Amino acid sequence: MRENRHHQTRSIFAVLIALTARYLLICAPSGAQEVKPQPIRVGVNLVQVDTTVWDQTGQVMGDLKMEDFVLHEEGIEQKIEILSRDQLPLSVALVLDISLSIEPFFKILHDTAATTLATFKPEDEVALFTFSTTVDFPVLLTTDKTKIAKKFGSLTAGGGTNLSDALFESAKYLMTVAPKGRRVIVLISDDVGTVPGHHLTHEIVDEILEADATLYNLQIPGDNPQGRGSYVDVYDVAERTGGEVVEVQTKDSLAATFSDLIERVKTRYTLGYYSSVPCARSKEHKLEVSLAPSFGTKGEDYRMLARRGYYCSPKTQEGGGYRRVKVIPQARRGASEYEMDSWAGEVAKTDDEARTITLTFTKGNKTDTFTGVLKKGFRVRMSTGVTEELKPSQLAPGRWITVFYTQKSGTIDGKKTTYNEISRIDFLN
């Protein structure tokens, strides 16, 4: 569904990584991590994998070289060509639980936020997502970390804990804006999801992997009844995406633990390689990262964190083409739902002058096509946070969307005709 955009993003990223590697080799002081210059390979599937390594004593192994790592994709060893540590910029989605159960920690979090966020590099970007029963995005990706810290001070606690939608929507956002840096989701929560949400644990894992992101979790001891279950297994999500859960033991230890977690995120190794495995559409490519045999046995002589897989091309969307669906008006939540025509598919082409959007949906050997006219004055909230009128050309080819439309009659170029007027769009990626 989003194959074209992902291929385009990875191609651009390949160029940026290669150029960054050359720059770092020239400018790095002696003793810095090794980053060898590589030829630029536009259109080749560059994969990056973040990892952290600890020795038997629990100390981070911070002086490893490229040849110390071994990486397999689908059982086939890959040649690692890029190695960096805290050199590539970060794009962090900070996902904050504001449910009633963590209210006792609010003041400490506010007092700690400014100091902790200030440790990021100037080029690192941070976004803030908040959630209780529902999810909100008060601050989109920005390099101005003071915006995040200030927002902490105005938050109030209340409601349940919708972990499911919070994690899924933050991953979906990172995938949509496709930032060039290493993508990390940092969840601050007691991890007790009391609201079901709309997504199961395995769906959340898939969405984070498709976003090329990793989940880190600052687990706060919330005020919950003993034995209270959760709708989401945060430990499983963190492990499968290459992150970890860091527990806060007491209020007094929160600041130091938060700071330590951010430091772990910043100083992970980033391994880059050009995959020799053909891209399998809609399939997770399995990854296995270890150290060279001379370091001993993984799990016994050393411990590693790294994601277990990635999607070179996102999963195929089901349910494309035409449907008549029930709709609840977005502007009037109390209004009754009604039926409306909809069409889901990939953007094939657009025309700003005619304001048309053409979608396609392929199933088996059959491809269906739909063309609709975007209603004049149709406005959307852009990734920058600004609401503006949407031009059809702002929809990248290959992007998967659902449009809701009404068939209308009119006169175009002196001829009576019917056309499909689009009044709403659901952006699914």
C-alpha positions as CSV (number, residue, x, y, z in Angstrom):
1,M,0.0,0.0,0.0
2,R,2.9,2.4,0.7
3,E,5.6,0.7,-1.3
4,N,6.5,3.7,-3.5
5,R,6.8,6.1,-0.6
6,H,8.9,3.7,1.4
7,H,11.2,2.9,-1.6
8,Q,11.6,6.7,-2.2
9,T,12.3,7.4,1.4
10,R,14.9,4.7,1.7
11,S,16.6,5.9,-1.5
12,I,16.8,9.4,-0.2
13,F,18.0,8.1,3.2
14,A,20.7,6.0,1.5
15,V,22.1,9.2,0.0
16,L,22.0,11.0,3.4
17,I,23.6,8.1,5.3
18,A,26.4,7.8,2.8
19,L,27.1,11.5,2.8
20,T,27.0,11.6,6.6
21,A,29.4,8.7,6.8
22,R,31.9,10.5,4.6
23,Y,31.6,13.7,6.7
24,L,32.0,11.8,10.0
25,L,35.1,10.0,8.8
26,I,36.8,13.3,7.9
27,C,35.7,15.2,11.0
28,A,35.8,12.5,13.7
29,P,38.5,12.9,16.4
30,S,40.8,10.0,17.0
31,G,39.1,7.2,19.0
32,A,35.7,8.0,17.6
33,Q,33.5,5.2,16.2
34,E,34.5,3.9,12.8
35,V,32.4,5.1,9.9
36,K,33.9,4.1,6.5
37,P,33.1,6.1,3.3
38,Q,30.8,4.1,1.0
39,P,29.6,4.6,-2.6
40,I,26.1,6.1,-2.9
41,R,23.6,3.5,-4.0
42,V,20.4,5.1,-5.0
43,G,17.5,2.8,-5.2
44,V,19.1,0.0,-3.2
45,N,17.4,-1.2,-0.1
46,L,19.4,0.3,2.8
47,V,18.5,-1.1,6.1
48,Q,19.5,0.4,9.5
49,V,19.4,-1.5,12.7
50,D,20.0,0.0,16.2
51,T,21.5,-2.1,18.9
52,T,22.8,-1.9,22.4
53,V,25.4,-4.4,23.8
54,W,26.2,-5.2,27.5
55,D,29.0,-7.4,28.8
56,Q,28.6,-10.0,31.6
57,T,28.8,-7.4,34.3
58,G,26.0,-5.3,32.8
59,Q,28.3,-2.6,31.4
60,V,27.6,-1.1,28.0
61,M,30.2,-2.1,25.5
62,G,31.0,1.2,23.9
63,D,34.1,0.6,21.9
64,L,32.9,-2.0,19.3
65,K,34.0,-1.8,15.7
66,M,32.2,-2.7,12.5
67,E,33.9,-6.1,12.2
68,D,32.7,-7.0,15.7
69,F,29.1,-7.3,14.6
70,V,27.4,-10.2,12.6
71,L,24.0,-9.6,11.1
72,H,21.7,-12.1,9.3
73,E,18.5,-11.3,7.4
74,E,16.3,-14.3,6.7
75,G,19.2,-16.5,7.7
76,I,21.6,-14.9,5.2
77,E,24.6,-13.0,6.5
78,Q,24.7,-9.4,5.4
79,K,27.7,-7.2,4.9
80,I,27.6,-4.3,7.4
81,E,28.9,-1.1,5.7
82,I,27.9,1.7,8.1
83,L,28.5,1.9,11.8
84,S,27.7,5.0,14.0
85,R,27.0,5.7,17.6
86,D,25.1,8.9,18.6
87,Q,26.0,10.5,15.2
88,L,22.8,10.2,13.2
89,P,20.0,12.6,14.4
90,L,17.1,11.2,16.4
91,S,13.3,11.6,15.8
92,V,11.6,10.8,19.1
93,A,7.9,10.4,19.8
94,L,7.5,11.0,23.5
95,V,4.3,9.2,24.5
96,L,3.0,10.4,27.9
97,D,0.4,8.6,30.0
98,I,-1.8,11.3,31.7
99,S,-4.3,8.9,33.2
100,L,-5.3,9.3,36.8
101,S,-3.1,6.4,38.0
102,I,0.2,8.3,37.4
103,E,-0.9,11.7,38.7
104,P,1.5,11.5,41.8
105,F,4.4,11.6,39.3
106,F,3.3,14.6,37.3
107,K,5.2,17.3,39.2
108,I,8.4,15.3,39.1
109,L,8.1,14.7,35.4
110,H,7.5,18.4,34.8
111,D,10.6,19.3,36.8
112,T,12.7,16.7,35.1
113,A,11.6,17.2,31.5
114,A,13.5,20.4,30.7
115,T,16.8,19.0,32.0
116,T,16.5,15.6,30.4
117,L,15.3,16.9,27.0
118,A,18.2,19.4,26.9
119,T,20.6,16.5,26.6
120,F,19.5,15.9,23.0
121,K,21.5,17.3,20.2
122,P,20.2,20.5,18.6
123,E,19.3,18.6,15.4
124,D,17.3,15.9,17.2
125,E,13.5,16.2,16.9
126,V,11.0,15.4,19.6
127,A,7.2,15.1,19.4
128,L,4.8,14.8,22.4
129,F,1.8,12.5,22.4
130,T,-0.5,12.4,25.5
131,F,-3.1,9.8,26.3
132,S,-5.6,8.7,28.8
133,T,-8.9,7.4,27.5
134,T,-8.2,9.1,24.1
135,V,-5.0,10.1,22.4
136,D,-3.8,13.7,21.6
137,F,-0.8,15.2,19.7
138,P,-0.1,18.5,21.5
139,V,3.4,19.0,20.0
140,L,4.5,17.6,16.6
141,L,8.1,16.9,15.8
142,T,10.3,19.9,16.6
143,T,13.9,20.7,17.4
144,D,12.7,23.2,20.0
145,K,12.6,20.9,23.1
146,T,11.4,23.8,25.3
147,K,8.0,23.4,23.7
148,I,7.8,19.9,25.1
149,A,9.0,20.9,28.5
150,K,6.5,23.8,28.7
151,K,3.6,21.5,27.7
152,F,4.4,19.2,30.6
153,G,3.5,22.0,33.0
154,S,0.0,22.5,31.7
155,L,-1.2,18.8,31.7
156,T,-3.8,17.5,34.0
157,A,-4.5,13.8,34.9
158,G,-7.7,12.0,34.4
159,G,-9.4,9.1,32.6
160,G,-8.3,5.6,31.7
161,T,-5.2,4.3,30.0
162,N,-5.5,3.7,26.2
163,L,-2.1,2.2,25.6
164,S,-3.2,0.5,22.4
165,D,-4.1,3.6,20.4
166,A,-1.3,5.7,21.9
167,L,1.4,3.4,20.7
168,F,-0.2,2.7,17.3
169,E,-0.9,6.3,16.5
170,S,2.6,7.5,17.5
171,A,4.1,4.8,15.2
172,K,1.6,5.7,12.4
173,Y,2.7,9.4,12.8
174,L,6.4,8.6,12.5
175,M,5.6,6.5,9.4
176,T,3.5,9.3,7.9
177,V,6.0,12.1,8.3
178,A,9.0,9.7,7.5
179,P,11.7,11.7,9.4
180,K,15.2,11.1,8.2
181,G,16.7,10.4,11.7
182,R,16.7,7.2,13.8
183,R,13.1,6.8,15.0
184,V,12.3,6.0,18.6
185,I,9.1,5.9,20.6
186,V,9.6,6.6,24.4
187,L,6.6,5.6,26.4
188,I,6.2,7.0,29.9
189,S,3.4,5.0,31.6
190,D,2.5,2.5,34.3
191,D,1.9,0.1,31.4
192,V,-1.5,-0.9,32.7
193,G,-3.8,-0.5,29.6
194,T,-7.3,-0.2,31.1
195,V,-9.0,0.9,27.9
196,P,-9.2,-1.7,25.0
197,G,-8.4,0.6,22.2
198,H,-8.6,-0.5,18.5
199,H,-5.3,-2.5,18.1
200,L,-3.9,-5.8,19.4
201,T,-0.3,-6.2,20.6
202,H,0.9,-7.8,17.4
203,E,-0.7,-5.0,15.3
204,I,1.2,-2.4,17.4
205,V,4.5,-4.3,16.8
206,D,3.9,-4.5,13.1
207,E,3.1,-0.7,12.9
208,I,6.3,0.2,14.9
209,L,8.4,-2.1,12.7
210,E,6.8,-0.6,9.5
211,A,7.8,2.9,10.9
212,D,11.4,1.7,11.3
213,A,11.1,2.6,15.0
214,T,12.0,1.1,18.4
215,L,10.0,1.3,21.6
216,Y,11.6,2.3,24.9
217,N,9.5,2.4,28.0
218,L,9.9,4.4,31.3
219,Q,7.7,2.2,33.5
220,I,6.2,4.2,36.4
221,P,4.7,2.4,39.4
222,G,1.1,3.7,39.0
223,D,-1.7,3.7,41.5
224,N,-3.6,0.6,40.2
225,P,-5.4,-2.2,42.1
226,Q,-3.0,-5.2,42.6
227,G,-3.3,-7.7,39.9
228,R,-4.9,-5.4,37.4
229,G,-4.4,-6.7,33.9
230,S,-3.5,-4.8,30.7
231,Y,-4.8,-4.9,27.1
232,V,-1.3,-4.4,25.8
233,D,1.9,-6.4,26.5
234,V,4.4,-3.5,26.6
235,Y,7.3,-5.9,27.4
236,D,6.6,-7.9,24.2
237,V,6.4,-4.8,22.1
238,A,9.7,-3.4,23.4
239,E,11.5,-6.7,23.0
240,R,10.3,-7.4,19.5
241,T,11.1,-3.9,18.2
242,G,14.6,-3.9,19.8
243,G,13.9,-1.6,22.8
244,E,13.6,-2.2,26.5
245,V,11.5,-1.5,29.6
246,V,13.2,0.6,32.3
247,E,11.5,0.5,35.7
248,V,11.2,3.5,38.0
249,Q,11.4,2.1,41.6
250,T,10.4,5.3,43.6
251,K,9.5,8.9,43.0
252,D,13.0,10.0,44.1
253,S,14.6,7.8,41.4
254,L,12.4,9.0,38.5
255,A,14.7,11.9,37.4
256,A,17.8,9.8,37.3
257,T,16.0,6.8,35.6
258,F,14.5,9.1,33.0
259,S,17.9,10.6,32.2
260,D,19.5,7.2,32.0
261,L,16.9,5.9,29.6
262,I,17.4,8.9,27.2
263,E,21.1,8.3,27.4
264,R,20.6,4.7,26.4
265,V,18.5,5.8,23.4
266,K,21.1,8.3,22.3
267,T,24.1,6.0,22.5
268,R,22.9,2.9,20.7
269,Y,25.0,1.6,17.8
270,T,23.4,2.0,14.3
271,L,24.3,-0.7,11.8
272,G,23.6,-0.1,8.1
273,Y,23.7,-2.6,5.3
274,Y,22.4,-3.0,1.8
275,S,20.1,-6.0,1.8
276,S,20.9,-8.9,-0.5
277,V,17.5,-10.4,0.2
278,P,14.8,-9.7,-2.4
279,C,12.1,-7.5,-1.0
280,A,9.0,-9.6,-0.1
281,R,5.9,-7.4,-0.2
282,S,3.8,-7.5,3.0
283,K,6.2,-9.8,4.7
284,E,8.3,-9.2,7.8
285,H,12.0,-9.8,7.1
286,K,13.5,-11.6,10.1
287,L,16.8,-10.2,11.6
288,E,19.4,-11.6,13.9
289,V,22.2,-9.5,15.3
290,S,25.1,-10.9,17.3
291,L,28.8,-10.3,17.9
292,A,31.7,-12.2,16.3
293,P,32.3,-15.7,17.7
294,S,35.4,-14.4,19.5
295,F,33.1,-12.5,22.0
296,G,31.5,-15.8,23.1
297,T,27.8,-16.8,23.2
298,K,25.0,-14.3,22.9
299,G,22.9,-14.4,26.1
300,E,25.7,-15.9,28.1
301,D,28.8,-13.9,27.5
302,Y,27.1,-10.7,26.4
303,R,23.5,-9.4,26.0
304,M,22.1,-7.4,23.0
305,L,19.0,-5.5,22.1
306,A,18.0,-5.2,18.4
307,R,14.8,-5.4,16.5
308,R,13.9,-8.8,15.2
309,G,12.6,-7.8,11.8
310,Y,11.6,-5.0,9.4
311,Y,9.3,-4.4,6.5
312,C,11.0,-3.5,3.2
313,S,7.5,-2.8,1.9
314,P,4.5,-2.3,4.1
315,K,1.7,-4.9,4.4
316,T,-0.9,-5.0,1.7
317,Q,-4.1,-3.2,2.6
318,E,-7.3,-5.3,2.5
319,G,-10.7,-4.0,1.7
320,G,-9.7,-1.6,-1.1
321,G,-12.0,-0.5,-3.9
322,Y,-15.6,0.7,-3.5
323,R,-17.7,0.4,-0.3
324,R,-20.8,1.9,1.1
325,V,-20.0,2.6,4.8
326,K,-21.5,4.2,7.9
327,V,-20.1,7.6,8.8
328,I,-20.2,9.7,11.9
329,P,-19.8,13.5,11.0
330,Q,-16.5,14.6,12.3
331,A,-17.7,18.1,13.1
332,R,-20.7,16.9,15.1
333,R,-19.9,13.9,17.3
334,G,-23.4,13.8,18.6
335,A,-24.9,13.5,15.2
336,S,-26.4,10.3,13.9
337,E,-24.3,8.1,11.6
338,Y,-25.3,7.8,8.0
339,E,-24.3,5.8,4.9
340,M,-21.9,7.2,2.4
341,D,-20.0,6.0,-0.7
342,S,-16.2,5.4,-0.1
343,W,-13.3,4.2,-2.1
344,A,-9.9,3.0,-0.7
345,G,-6.7,2.6,-2.7
346,E,-3.3,3.9,-3.6
347,V,-2.8,7.4,-5.1
348,A,-2.0,6.9,-8.8
349,K,-2.1,10.5,-10.1
350,T,-3.3,13.9,-9.2
351,D,-4.3,17.2,-11.0
352,D,-4.2,20.5,-9.1
353,E,-6.0,22.4,-11.8
354,A,-8.9,20.0,-12.1
355,R,-8.6,19.2,-8.4
356,T,-8.8,15.4,-9.2
357,I,-7.4,12.5,-7.3
358,T,-7.1,9.1,-9.0
359,L,-6.8,5.9,-6.9
360,T,-6.1,2.3,-7.9
361,F,-6.6,-0.9,-6.0
362,T,-5.1,-4.2,-7.2
363,K,-6.3,-7.6,-6.1
364,G,-4.9,-10.6,-7.9
365,N,-4.7,-9.8,-11.6
366,K,-7.5,-7.2,-11.4
367,T,-6.8,-3.4,-11.0
368,D,-9.8,-1.1,-10.3
369,T,-9.5,2.7,-10.7
370,F,-11.4,5.6,-9.2
371,T,-11.3,9.4,-9.9
372,G,-12.8,12.0,-7.7
373,V,-12.9,15.8,-7.5
374,L,-11.7,17.3,-4.3
375,K,-14.2,19.7,-2.8
376,K,-13.1,23.3,-2.9
377,G,-11.9,24.7,0.4
378,F,-11.1,21.2,1.7
379,R,-8.6,21.8,4.5
380,V,-6.4,19.4,6.5
381,R,-3.9,19.6,9.3
382,M,-0.5,19.2,7.8
383,S,2.4,17.4,9.5
384,T,3.8,20.8,10.5
385,G,0.7,21.4,12.6
386,V,-0.7,24.1,10.3
387,T,-4.2,23.7,8.8
388,E,-4.4,24.7,5.2
389,E,-6.2,23.9,2.0
390,L,-5.1,20.6,0.5
391,K,-3.8,20.4,-3.0
392,P,-4.2,17.0,-4.7
393,S,-0.5,17.0,-5.6
394,Q,0.4,17.0,-1.9
395,L,-0.7,13.3,-1.9
396,A,2.3,11.4,-2.8
397,P,1.9,8.6,-5.4
398,G,1.6,5.2,-3.7
399,R,0.0,6.7,-0.6
400,W,-3.0,4.7,0.7
401,I,-6.1,6.7,1.5
402,T,-9.9,6.3,1.8
403,V,-12.1,9.0,0.2
404,F,-15.7,9.6,1.0
405,Y,-17.7,11.1,-1.8
406,T,-21.0,12.0,-3.3
407,Q,-21.9,11.5,-7.0
408,K,-23.1,14.9,-8.4
409,S,-24.2,16.3,-11.8
410,G,-22.9,19.4,-13.4
411,T,-21.8,21.1,-16.6
412,I,-18.1,20.9,-17.5
413,D,-16.9,22.5,-20.8
414,G,-20.5,23.0,-21.9
415,K,-21.4,19.3,-21.4
416,K,-23.6,17.8,-18.8
417,T,-21.7,15.2,-16.8
418,T,-21.6,13.3,-13.4
419,Y,-18.6,13.4,-11.1
420,N,-17.6,12.2,-7.7
421,E,-17.1,15.0,-5.2
422,I,-14.7,14.1,-2.3
423,S,-15.8,15.6,1.0
424,R,-13.6,13.6,3.4
425,I,-10.3,11.7,3.4
426,D,-9.0,9.2,5.8
427,F,-5.2,9.1,5.7
428,L,-4.2,5.6,6.5
429,N,-0.4,6.1,6.3
